[in-house]
């Protein structure tokens, strides 16, 4: 196996320290970055830096930026505009009313199913009482006021459900008759046109 003492390629190659110190001692500083506006105090200094950095495109864009900034100081105020937009969005959509989209419909469906189950249980109990006959006829039955109200509400919901089903039935019947009426009319027209 061969042992390498020095690496001359890749990321291990380092610049000599003397070369960087000579550039600073010559009095020539490294050119400032075109985008290093953080260190500059005024727009005039920024303009000088941009013009000394070279490049006609950079000069044109810097001049355009300075002209725009002189006409409207808020032209580059992106953060403020973004904050205003977000503020407007939050005003339009209040955060208190964040509800699930379909939860109300699901709760309503669950309630109707619960009522239907209660009706089925009530019918089963009525059949059981019929089978028992007069076995418990001499016993006292206690019905509370809240149970009566609950039973009335349940009956009201059952009646509404039946009315809704009848309406749907009528609507379906109209569709079927309309379909058949249209089919017969077309058949009559075809028969007349053949003659």
Beta strands, then each sheet from edge to edge (+ up, - down):
end
